[in-house]
Amino acid sequence: MADFSAEMDVAIIGAGVVGCAMARRFALEGARVCVLEAAPDILSGASKANSAILHTGFDAPPGSLELSCMQDAYDEYMEIREAMNLPVLETGAMVAAWTEDEEARLPDLLAQAQGNGVTDTRIISRDEALAREPALAGHVRGALLVPREHVIDPWSAPLAYATQAKALGAEFRFNAPLTGARRDGDTWQLETGAGSLMAKTVVNCAGLYGDKVEEILTGTPSFEIRPRKGQFVVFDKAASQHLRTILLPVPNERTKGVVLTRTAFGNLLVGPTAEEQEARDRPDVTTPELEMLISKAVELVPALQDMPVTAVYAGLRPASERKEYRVHADADLGYYCAGGIRSTGLTAALGIARHVFALWSESHSLAWSKPNDSMAPSMPNLAEHLPRDYQIPGHDGIVCHCEMVTAREIRAAFDSQLPPGDFGGLRRRTRCAMGRCQGFNCLGRIASLAEGKLRTPILPEDAS
Amino acid sequence: MNTTCDVAIVGGGPAGLGAALELSKLGLRRVVVLERFGEAGGIPRHCGHPPFGMREFKRVLSGPAYARRLVQAAEDAGVEIRTDTTVTAIRPGGVLELATTAGAQTLTARRVLIATGNRERTRAQLLAPGVRPVGVMNTGALQSMVYLEGKRPFSRPVIVGTEIVALSALLTCRRHGIKPVAMVETRDRPQTRRIDMMLARLMGVPVLAGAEILAIEGRPRVEALRLRHKGEERRLDCDGIVFSGRFTPEATVARQSDLALDAGTLGPEIDADGRSSDPQVFVAGNVLHPVETAGHCWAEGRRAAQTIFRDLRKTPKLGAGARIVPGAGLRYVVPQRLGAGSAATLNIRTDGAVRGRVVLSDASGRELAARSVRSYPEQPVRLSVPALDSAALAGDLTLRLDRKD
């Protein structure tokens, strides 16, 4: 197994959304970065399944690190998204009250939102809620309106962060789980499933394995990951006409509850559940919970009765035994941890990266020289409300008709800086086989286009 | 390229090509078939086994050979087939919005026929439990891999479902050295006739009916299907899972065009002439009634062509007709509406196997048509209805099932 060529400034463990943002931040600051990922592609753990919302932090714990990371990240996302061609579906959100009790809690939620600096929130009446969303069930009693909660593309955004890091010289190693580590003077000797590596600093962004990685690095983990499963149902694109605004429930202690939201890809999503479990690698979907989500969606938006389902999925959130983010640093050891990022990681990642870099800077005088060019990539657009590739002549035919994915887009994904490592990665980069037929029509063609190009192939080795 | 035509046909499968051929034979010059794939022919293109073509060509053909003959016959008759052309919506006035390799285009047609076919429900639509590894697919995907791309996605799959298409999956496996581990049916009995299920026995594939799927296992590839059968938990080790059957219409164009849809079929709602809620738009084939044979769809396309041809010569009788309301035990009926004047055949599906009688009656309770039924679960039931008078059409029509089992 080949060792990596030179000593790195920073090794980042995990290429989820937090790891990708971390790689970008340190690369932008001039560090030589290497990202070690256990899976064959980025976004293969918690980051592959979420509700794709860009949160304002209106309901985050006041004064928390989570809140400041979310708000810093929100601003940064809005700054960089144009240059990177990242979509924002400006939906706004409504925290809808369906019972007297819930209605009574709206003023507290408003006060919390205002206190968190989300000053454009306001309580709207039942009539205004129904005027804004005519398809809502009639028993809605009122809502807290949060105008700047939006929907984004949950995979193109972190892919853009990683692509930028790569363009700035960061290395990505896949199928490279951390298996051992030794601190030698001021340098880490890291052993992985794909060779060894030396680095001055290690940043733990290992998500669902954050505590395990910390144990390898420090001997005793300071937190414990307790996976919390969230299941989702994606309705047919026809459903998205029935709702414009993200529909949030009045939250309870454990979870933000079941959300109904459009996606950037023109679908309507309901979920997640919140189910605690031991296994870190079993995001099972289960029939009764999926049925519950569908009936919940129909209860809130009756027009969804008999609406076809396009997809179902489950994700595992890297929750820990405590509610807050588990971010800490040991400068002497050259160890930084961004752990327990349980459900707001997609929004907060850019802010978490800034925060960790600031922690690093506290004890290091900067020896790196910042790159002259930020190398921000322009990402292919997959959002339905913006022009798609199939609308641009010369695309060489549509391969996936449910999601209107062209052969040109699939080839471009393979030719990109960070090509997909498995079928899931190809789906997330192009949306092929993500639609209604889930590959009924296109799987054969996709398998041919992908042949010999994925670390984990679609077809078994003896396929031909 | 022409931007107008007499009839635009959305979908180049058996129904669409049957209609196109017939319209050309009737003398229409400007008939255009819009096919989203690179090749017309529809699903038979990737069913590389017989029997196809008995009704159309009086001989037994494999699916791909049959598809080629359908295309050839239409082209010989002067039909224009535009491949790599996706219809994204049909606007009122017969305006079709197209996505092509040259970008967006429009085509205006005097009449439109939707013949977009159907597809199998996915594991997602069936809400099947478990993890989501590579190697879980529908029969359609399996066949597109082996017949169109020459690839074998697995070597010992479990086939879920026992409809006719599951037998097609079995045949596909047999021809490509794939050895199915088992056929699993979640309903309490196989969905096809006993004689058809002999194929499974001949191939040594056990059939587990009345099974409950507990979980799909494996990562990154499928490793097993866990299920409960006859009260016992079982783990079927496998390297692929084929979800077969449970067809649903490929009704996206109809949905995006705001045509009225039927809650029973999930396809467009039609009257006895095959006309949708847009008077210029007709519908034929499996998008109406999942699922019938290619031969049936082809014949239905030809009948639709004759109706469209007549419709172009005269001012159409408008008026939606009386709605048929299907009762308990009936999954759907096509057409959903009947008008005055001509006889019709209702295409009915029951929920599971039944013995009994189906009866069509009018709002006053008068019986208009009836027949006895003894069906296996997925068998089409056809009921002939004579031309109805205006009294019969004064209110909703009721279709009921009187069970005898």
Chai-1 contact restraints between the chains, C-beta under 6 A:
chainA,res_idxA,chainB,res_idxB,connection_type,confidence,min_distance_angstrom,max_distance_angstrom,comment,restraint_id
A,A238,B,R255,contact,1.0,0.0,6.0,A-B,restraint_1
A,D284,B,G130,contact,1.0,0.0,6.0,A-B,restraint_2
A,D284,B,V131,contact,1.0,0.0,6.0,A-B,restraint_3
A,V285,B,P129,contact,1.0,0.0,6.0,A-B,restraint_4
A,T286,B,P129,contact,1.0,0.0,6.0,A-B,restraint_5
A,T287,B,L127,contact,1.0,0.0,6.0,A-B,restraint_6
A,T287,B,P129,contact,1.0,0.0,6.0,A-B,restraint_7
A,L290,B,L127,contact,1.0,0.0,6.0,A-B,restraint_8
A,D306,B,A263,contact,1.0,0.0,6.0,A-B,restraint_9
A,V309,B,A124,contact,1.0,0.0,6.0,A-B,restraint_10
A,V309,B,Q125,contact,1.0,0.0,6.0,A-B,restraint_11
A,A311,B,A124,contact,1.0,0.0,6.0,A-B,restraint_12
A,V312,B,A124,contact,1.0,0.0,6.0,A-B,restraint_13
A,Y390,B,A99,contact,1.0,0.0,6.0,A-B,restraint_14
A,Q391,B,A104,contact,1.0,0.0,6.0,A-B,restraint_15
A,P393,B,A102,contact,1.0,0.0,6.0,A-B,restraint_16
A,P393,B,G103,contact,1.0,0.0,6.0,A-B,restraint_17
A,G397,B,D84,contact,1.0,0.0,6.0,A-B,restraint_18
A,G397,B,T101,contact,1.0,0.0,6.0,A-B,restraint_19
A,I398,B,T86,contact,1.0,0.0,6.0,A-B,restraint_20
A,H401,B,R36,contact,1.0,0.0,6.0,A-B,restraint_21
A,F423,B,V134,contact,1.0,0.0,6.0,A-B,restraint_22
A,C437,B,R119,contact,1.0,0.0,6.0,A-B,restraint_23
A,Q438,B,T122,contact,1.0,0.0,6.0,A-B,restraint_24
A,Q438,B,A124,contact,1.0,0.0,6.0,A-B,restraint_25
A,G439,B,M137,contact,1.0,0.0,6.0,A-B,restraint_26
A,G439,B,A141,contact,1.0,0.0,6.0,A-B,restraint_27
A,F440,B,R119,contact,1.0,0.0,6.0,A-B,restraint_28
A,F440,B,N138,contact,1.0,0.0,6.0,A-B,restraint_29
A,F440,B,G140,contact,1.0,0.0,6.0,A-B,restraint_30
A,F440,B,A141,contact,1.0,0.0,6.0,A-B,restraint_31
A,L443,B,M137,contact,1.0,0.0,6.0,A-B,restraint_32
A,L443,B,A141,contact,1.0,0.0,6.0,A-B,restraint_33
A,G444,B,S144,contact,1.0,0.0,6.0,A-B,restraint_34
A,G444,B,M145,contact,1.0,0.0,6.0,A-B,restraint_35
A,G444,B,L148,contact,1.0,0.0,6.0,A-B,restraint_36
A,G444,B,E149,contact,1.0,0.0,6.0,A-B,restraint_37
A,A447,B,K151,contact,1.0,0.0,6.0,A-B,restraint_38
A,S448,B,E149,contact,1.0,0.0,6.0,A-B,restraint_39
A,T456,B,P220,contact,1.0,0.0,6.0,A-B,restraint_40
A,I458,B,V134,contact,1.0,0.0,6.0,A-B,restraint_41
A,L459,B,K151,contact,1.0,0.0,6.0,A-B,restraint_42
A,L459,B,P153,contact,1.0,0.0,6.0,A-B,restraint_43
A,A463,B,K151,contact,1.0,0.0,6.0,A-B,restraint_44
A,A463,B,R152,contact,1.0,0.0,6.0,A-B,restraint_45
